[in-house]
Amino acid sequence: MNHPRTEADPAPGHVETERLRRALTEVAYDITPSPLPLAAVERQGRRIRLRRRTAVLGAGCGLLLVPLAVVVLPGTESGAPSVTSPAASASVSPTPSASPAAPAPTPRIVASGEHVTAVPGFELWLTAEGKHWTTPSSPDPQFRSVADGNIVRSDPGVTLQEESGDGRIYLSGVYYGGKGTASSVEVETVAGTVWGKLVELPGDPGWGVWYAVTDLKPGKDSIHFEKQITVHNTEGGIYAQW
């Protein structure tokens, strides 16, 4: 016969729960906990701290490298400018530029009647009619015409007037008819090569005067040409030759 449960009687489930709790408590008191693995914990802690330090250093290096280069990774917004890291500057010695070749000399341009002194006593001047000159041994003016028909100014040519005195030889002459612009005169003698100078009137007269001075070879009263007199042009060719 069933009797109604009063408030003082515990519920059957509650009784079982209480019995189980007591049993677990008694078992727990009988268990001795194992010692804590402190060494392993310390090693793990050191590993964690090392990983964190490495991560911090890597992040710091990345921040230092950011100002040097901005890299556009694949998939970034198109059209963004790509900036590469600046190349290290190198000290390079400048290559010396090749100096341009000096222009070839041209005759000295003189006014009509202007005197040119080669050496004291040896003077020359030009007029439209021809060449005038004096030497230490011949102080009176001498004259060589370019208009009397003795020379054909349309054909290349060179004349020679030679005088000696005071241990020197005074050379001069007229050149004419060559192609291009006269530049220099070369006189070959037994004593060696002598380089002279050129003078011309303004414009394009088609003729000019050359002159040179050389020491007299002992025992000789003449220049004794071995070969020739050559007037070169500014292109390196021959303007006229004697």
GIHU-V20953 format. One record per residue. PHI is phi in whole degrees, -180 to 180 (* if undefined). NEAR is the number of other ideal C-beta (glycine too) atoms within 12 Angstrom. Layout:
# GIHU-V20953
{{PHI | NEAR} {PHI | NEAR}}
This chain:
# GIHU-V20953
{{* | 3} {-81 | 4} {-104 | 6} {-65 | 7} {-78 | 11} {-91 | 8} {-64 | 7} {-79 | 6} {-81 | 11} {-75 | 14} {-71 | 13} {-55 | 11} {-63 | 10} {-65 | 13} {-63 | 13} {-65 | 13} {-64 | 14} {-65 | 15} {-65 | 15} {-67 | 14} {-62 | 14} {-66 | 14} {-64 | 14} {-65 | 14} {-63 | 13} {-63 | 12} {-65 | 11} {-62 | 12} {-65 | 11} {-83 | 10} {-91 | 10} {-100 | 7} {-66 | 8} {-73 | 6} {-66 | 9} {-72 | 9} {-76 | 10} {-64 | 10} {-60 | 11} {-65 | 12} {-63 | 13} {-63 | 13} {-59 | 13} {-63 | 14} {-65 | 14} {-63 | 14} {-60 | 14} {-64 | 14} {-63 | 14} {-64 | 14} {-63 | 14} {-66 | 14} {-65 | 14} {-63 | 14} {-64 | 14} {-66 | 14} {-63 | 14} {-63 | 14} {-66 | 14} {-64 | 13} {-63 | 13} {-63 | 15} {-67 | 12} {-69 | 12} {-81 | 14} {-60 | 14} {-65 | 11} {-80 | 16} {-153 | 15} {-118 | 16} {-106 | 16} {-90 | 15} {-81 | 9} {-57 | 8} {96 | 7} {-77 | 12} {-63 | 10} {-69 | 9} {94 | 7} {-71 | 12} {-68 | 11} {-99 | 15} {-115 | 13} {-98 | 11} {-67 | 13} {-68 | 10} {-73 | 8} {-66 | 7} {-73 | 6} {-118 | 6} {-85 | 6} {-117 | 6} {-71 | 6} {-63 | 6} {-75 | 6} {-63 | 6} {-72 | 6} {-68 | 6} {-71 | 6} {-63 | 6} {-63 | 8} {-65 | 8} {-64 | 10} {-65 | 19} {-67 | 18} {-126 | 21} {-61 | 34} {-73 | 25} {-92 | 20} {-125 | 26} {-76 | 17} {-61 | 20} {86 | 16} {-73 | 20} {-84 | 20} {-117 | 30} {-97 | 20} {-77 | 31} {-143 | 25} {-53 | 14} {94 | 21} {-110 | 34} {-125 | 31} {-135 | 42} {-152 | 30} {-117 | 38} {-132 | 25} {-62 | 19} {-81 | 19} {157 | 33} {-100 | 39} {-125 | 31} {-162 | 36} {-135 | 29} {-132 | 31} {-57 | 23} {-85 | 20} {-133 | 21} {-70 | 15} {-75 | 12} {-59 | 18} {-114 | 23} {-143 | 23} {-129 | 30} {-80 | 21} {-115 | 31} {-126 | 20} {-93 | 13} {90 | 9} {-75 | 15} {-126 | 25} {-104 | 17} {-70 | 25} {-82 | 13} {-108 | 16} {-61 | 27} {-166 | 27} {-140 | 37} {-110 | 32} {-137 | 32} {-124 | 31} {-131 | 33} {-141 | 30} {-129 | 25} {168 | 21} {58 | 17} {77 | 17} {-130 | 27} {-119 | 37} {-107 | 37} {-114 | 40} {-163 | 43} {178 | 36} {-110 | 44} {-119 | 47} {-165 | 37} {72 | 27} {-80 | 34} {-95 | 19} {86 | 21} {-112 | 26} {-62 | 43} {-130 | 33} {-154 | 32} {-128 | 39} {-124 | 31} {-116 | 39} {-99 | 24} {-132 | 28} {-67 | 20} {-88 | 23} {124 | 17} {-86 | 20} {-116 | 31} {-103 | 24} {-107 | 39} {-127 | 33} {-123 | 42} {-135 | 37} {-144 | 35} {-81 | 28} {-62 | 16} {83 | 13} {-131 | 15} {-70 | 28} {85 | 28} {-155 | 41} {-161 | 46} {-124 | 43} {-113 | 47} {-155 | 42} {-158 | 35} {-132 | 33} {-142 | 32} {-72 | 20} {-77 | 25} {-71 | 20} {-54 | 9} {82 | 9} {-121 | 18} {-112 | 16} {-144 | 18} {-73 | 31} {50 | 20} {-62 | 25} {-83 | 15} {-128 | 17} {-162 | 18} {-112 | 37} {-127 | 30} {-100 | 43} {-93 | 32} {-100 | 28} {-69 | 23} {-90 | 17} {91 | 14} {-90 | 20} {-98 | 27} {-81 | 37} {-161 | 38} {-147 | 29} {-115 | 27}}
